[in-house]
């Protein structure tokens, strides 16, 4: 089992940056592909980005491509989401998630992710 804890959310002005972190418990973190999702008030949860278990290969939603970067440090059991050029429409609760299909990227459906963090709020003011 994997426990995930996000941090790094907050309030930022449009055009600003934030870096989210997701710390994982357990010795098998490097076996899991990791994803970031977000959910805005009144909207369905949406995929943001994912990264394969060994790092390297990544995949992004079109809405964040070129602005967000997902990365991981398996020695620290942590996955990151660097968010630049933030827009008010990026406002949401951001959650990280883990899945065992570690060698694939572009897995955008939340039902394929077995473990989830509690989420961290990101608010972008205009």
Secondary structure by P-SEA (a helix, b strand, c coil): cbbbbbcbbbbbcccbbbbbbbbbbccccccbbbbbbbbcccccccccccccccccbbbbcccccccbbbbbcccccbbbbbbcccccccccccccccccccccccccccccccccccbbbbbbcc
